Amino acid sequence: MRKLPVFIFSLFISLLSFAQDGITGEEELAYQITLDSIEKSFKYEYGVIQLKDGIASINVPDGYKFLGAEQSAYVLSDLWGNPPSKVLGLLFPENISPLSDNFTYAVEVTYSEDGYVEDEDAEDIDYDDLLAQMQKEAREGNSARVAQGYGTIELVGWASKPFYDQENKKLHWAKELKFEGTDVNTLNYNIRILGRKGYLNMNAIGDMDVLPLFNKDIDAILKSAEFNEGYAYADFDAGLDDVAAYGIGGLVAGKVLAKVGFFAVLLKFWKFIALGAVGLFSVFKKKIFGSKEA
């Protein structure tokens, strides 16, 4: 049998200190069987994949694999504990899966139909000033996060300064985040691909030490997704299509931490969340609380 994931092994040891009888071999085996069953259920895709009823497509880069919308929603919400969202898919490095012991990062793909984003402001943005504004907003938002039961977040700075590819209508940047109670800072890498009626979001979350690994493949990931004919940026029709209420600066600054808090926490604690999702937390609950009631 494979060794238990490091985090789960540590959890077993911690729980054993409270339990009279300990965790049995049968319970370990049941956990591993469940984990293996979930792992085998994932159906990865390769090559060119149509997104959102054909408005866009992704050509899965070499060394990567794609998990479709339905299974990605299951991973994000049921296994990883995120709020439900309309995800189009998840892009994983070939040697990584949602349950990998050596998980590095995944790229979540979504679509926002907020209208055509005008890009005239792209060359005039002072990204240092924008960062200062975003840091201020993050600090001001911490009181609300604490009131809702979450820890504080600090926007440390740019991990990769925003860059807008005018020709291909692709914007990308990365933030370094510090979550309260964590020793390692979090990387949030953002890609926006502009289209006629909105934009594709490609968001990667991981620890800061995965930045060099992600940077190695950033060009391939940027090239992988495109809007199809009729939905591209150049297909905008001013007489028919809506215009977004913000430009490039608004894309970078908007909704700074609306979702990343959940996503970053899941990467650090997903195995604990998944444990509950597959119904095995009852085993540990029984061991802890059952022993106290005896």
Secondary structure, DSSP 4 states (H G I P E B T S, - for coil): -PPPPHHHHHHHHHHHTT-SS---HHHHHHHHHHHHHHHHH--EE-SEEEEGGGTEEEEPPTTEEEE-HHHHHIIIIIIT-PPP--EEEEEEETT--TT-TT---EEEEEEE-S-B---TTGGG--HHHHHHHHHHHHHHHHHHHHHTTPPPEEEEEEEEEEEEETTTTEEEEEEEEEETT-SS-EEEEEEEEEBSS-EEEEEEEEEGGGHHHHHHHHHHHHHHEEEPTTTBGGG--TTT--B-S--HHHHHHTTTTTTHHHHHHHHHHHHHHHHHHTT-HHHHHHHHHHHHH-
